[in-house]
Amino acid sequence: MAAAQGRLSDGAGGMDDSNEGDGDGNRSGPPPFRAAVDALRAARLRPQIEVETTPAPKRLAPFAYALEATVVDGDQDLADGRLVLLHDPAGHDAWRGTFRLVTLVRAELEPEMAADPLLPEVCWSWLTGALQARGLTYGEPSGTVTRASSHYFGGLAERPATSQIEIRASWTPRESLGGAPEAGAHLVAWCDLLAQVAGLPPAGPGDASVVTLPQRRGPQSR
C-alpha cells in the first residue's frame, strides 16, 4: 500500500508499536474476539476496495487483528488505510469497553481543497456519519484530521505541489449480548469512509446521503 505505512498512538487514534504479530492476527483468543474476527473475514465489501490482513500491533491489547485496504480504480490507487481490532477481556478504562477499533485513512487532494478551513470538521463527520448510517452504536471516539502539503524545489521543481488528508481515529464498538461487537458492520462503515475520501459515488440507494469529495487529486498508478 502506498500510504498506509504510518504509525499511530491509540491516544491519538492509532497504533505506535514496533513489535507486530503475524499477518493473521490472533486466531486464538476468547470466543468474543474469535467471533469478531470471523465477522471481519465474512464482511461483504464493494468491489473497488481490496482488503488483506496485515501484522497487528502486539502491545496495545492482549489480542489484536489488523487489516489494510486500498480503494482501486483499474490500476490506480485512490486511497488506502488500516483498521485494527483490539480486545482486552479485562476491559480498558479509556475505551470503556473490552474492544477498540483503530484506524488510519489517507488520500491525496487538490491544494485548493486542502486549504478549505472546514475540511477537518467535514472529514471527521464522514467517519461518524458512516457509522451512524449503518445504524452502529459506539462510544469514546477520538482522533485527528491532518492535512499536509508538499512543494518541490531544485531538481524536483517540475513536480506539481501535492496535498494529502489523513484521518487517524479510534472508537469503542458496543458489544452484543454474546460479548462481541458487530465487527463486520463496522468494517463496512469504515470502507464507506474510505470510498468517500477516495471520491467514489455512493455504492447504492442505502448510501445516498454520502457526499463525495470534490477536486481530489488524480489517482496514483499502482
C-alpha positions in Angstrom: 0.0 0.0 0.0 1.3 3.4 -0.9 0.0 5.5 2.0 -0.9 3.3 5.0 2.6 2.9 6.3 2.4 5.4 9.2 2.2 4.5 12.8 -0.3 5.9 15.3 -0.7 6.0 19.1 -4.0 4.9 20.5 -4.3 8.2 22.4 -4.4 9.9 19.0 -6.5 7.2 17.4 -3.9 4.7 16.2 -1.1 2.3 17.0 2.6 3.2 17.8 4.2 -0.2 18.2 7.3 -1.6 16.6 6.6 -5.2 17.6 3.9 -6.7 15.5 2.2 -10.1 15.3 1.7 -12.4 12.4 -0.4 -11.4 9.4 -3.4 -13.4 10.5 -3.6 -11.5 13.9 -4.5 -13.9 16.7 -6.6 -16.8 15.5 -6.8 -18.0 19.1 -8.3 -16.0 21.9 -11.6 -15.8 23.8 -14.8 -16.6 22.0 -15.9 -12.9 21.6 -12.6 -12.0 19.9 -12.8 -15.0 17.6 -16.4 -14.1 16.7 -15.4 -10.6 15.9 -12.5 -11.7 13.7 -14.8 -14.2 11.9 -17.2 -11.3 11.3 -14.4 -9.2 9.8 -13.5 -12.1 7.5 -17.1 -12.6 6.4 -17.9 -9.0 5.6 -19.0 -8.2 2.1 -17.4 -5.1 0.6 -17.8 -3.1 -2.6 -15.5 -4.4 -5.3 -13.4 -1.3 -5.6 -12.0 -1.9 -2.1 -9.2 -4.5 -1.8 -8.7 -5.8 1.8 -6.0 -8.0 3.2 -4.6 -9.0 6.6 -1.5 -7.3 7.9 0.6 -7.8 11.1 -1.2 -6.4 14.1 0.4 -4.4 16.9 1.1 -6.6 20.0 1.5 -4.1 22.8 -1.8 -2.3 22.7 -4.0 -5.2 23.8 -3.8 -8.9 24.6 -5.5 -9.7 21.3 -5.4 -7.8 18.0 -6.3 -8.3 14.4 -5.4 -5.9 11.6 -6.5 -5.2 8.0 -5.2 -3.0 5.2 -7.5 -1.7 2.4 -6.9 0.1 -0.8 -9.5 1.8 -3.0 -8.7 0.8 -6.5 -9.9 2.1 -9.9 -8.4 0.0 -12.6 -4.6 0.0 -12.0 -4.8 3.2 -9.8 -5.0 3.6 -6.0 -7.4 6.3 -4.9 -7.0 6.0 -1.1 -5.9 3.5 1.5 -5.9 2.8 5.2 -5.5 0.4 8.0 -8.1 -0.9 10.6 -7.1 -2.7 13.8 -9.4 -4.5 16.1 -8.1 -4.6 19.7 -9.5 -6.7 22.5 -8.7 -6.7 26.2 -11.0 -9.2 28.1 -10.3 -7.3 31.4 -11.6 -4.1 29.9 -9.9 -0.8 29.4 -10.7 2.4 31.3 -10.0 4.7 28.3 -12.1 2.5 26.0 -15.0 2.0 28.4 -15.3 -1.5 27.0 -13.3 -4.6 26.0 -13.0 -3.8 22.3 -11.5 -0.9 20.4 -11.2 -0.1 16.7 -8.3 2.0 15.5 -7.8 3.4 12.0 -5.7 5.4 9.6 -7.1 6.6 6.3 -5.1 8.6 3.7 -5.8 10.2 0.3 -4.4 13.0 -1.9 -6.3 16.2 -2.6 -6.1 19.2 -4.8 -4.3 22.0 -2.9 -7.4 24.2 -3.1 -9.5 21.6 -1.4 -6.9 21.0 1.3 -6.9 24.8 2.0 -10.6 24.7 2.9 -10.8 25.7 6.6 -13.8 23.4 7.2 -12.1 20.3 5.8 -11.0 18.8 9.1 -14.6 19.0 10.6 -16.1 17.7 7.3 -13.7 14.7 7.3 -14.4 13.8 10.9 -18.1 14.0 10.2 -17.6 11.5 7.3 -16.3 9.0 9.9 -19.1 9.5 12.4 -21.7 9.7 9.6 -20.5 6.4 8.1 -21.0 4.6 11.5 -24.4 6.3 12.1 -25.6 5.5 8.5 -25.0 1.8 9.2 -27.0 2.1 12.5 -24.0 1.3 14.6 -23.6 2.2 18.3 -20.2 3.2 19.6 -18.5 5.3 22.3 -15.4 7.2 23.2 -14.5 8.4 19.7 -11.2 10.2 19.4 -8.8 11.1 16.6 -7.2 13.7 14.4 -7.6 15.0 10.9 -4.3 16.2 9.3 -3.7 17.9 6.0 -0.2 18.3 4.7 1.2 19.9 1.6 4.5 19.2 -0.3 6.2 21.7 -2.6 9.2 20.7 -4.7 12.3 22.7 -5.5 15.6 22.4 -7.3 15.9 19.1 -9.2 12.3 18.3 -8.3 10.9 21.7 -9.2 8.9 20.3 -12.1 6.7 18.2 -9.9 3.4 19.7 -9.0 2.6 20.5 -5.4 0.7 17.8 -3.6 -1.7 17.8 -0.6 -2.8 14.9 1.5 -5.6 14.3 4.0 -5.0 11.9 6.8 -7.7 10.7 9.3 -6.5 8.9 12.4 -9.2 7.7 14.8 -10.4 5.2 17.3 -13.7 4.3 18.8 -15.3 1.6 21.0 -17.8 -0.6 19.2 -20.7 -1.6 21.5 -20.8 -5.3 22.4 -23.8 -7.5 21.7 -25.3 -9.9 24.2 -22.7 -12.5 23.2 -19.9 -10.1 24.1 -18.7 -9.5 20.6 -19.3 -6.2 18.7 -20.8 -6.1 15.2 -17.3 -6.0 13.7 -18.3 -6.8 10.2 -20.7 -3.9 10.1 -18.0 -1.6 11.5 -15.7 -2.7 8.7 -18.3 -2.0 6.1 -18.8 1.5 7.6 -15.1 2.1 7.6 -15.0 1.1 3.9 -17.7 3.6 3.3 -15.4 6.2 4.8 -12.5 5.0 2.5 -14.7 5.2 -0.5 -15.9 8.7 0.4 -12.4 10.0 0.9 -11.4 8.4 -2.4 -14.2 10.3 -4.2 -16.2 7.3 -5.2 -20.0 7.7 -5.8 -22.4 6.1 -3.2 -22.5 2.3 -3.5 -26.3 2.1 -3.7 -29.6 3.6 -2.6 -28.8 3.0 1.1 -25.7 5.2 0.7 -27.5 8.1 -0.9 -26.5 10.5 1.9 -22.8 10.1 1.2 -21.2 13.2 -0.3 -18.2 12.5 -2.5 -15.0 14.5 -2.2 -14.7 17.2 -4.9 -11.5 18.4 -6.5 -9.4 15.4 -5.3 -6.0 15.0 -7.0 -5.8 12.4 -9.7 -5.1 8.8 -8.6 -1.7 7.4 -8.4 -0.7 4.5 -10.6 0.0 1.2 -8.8 
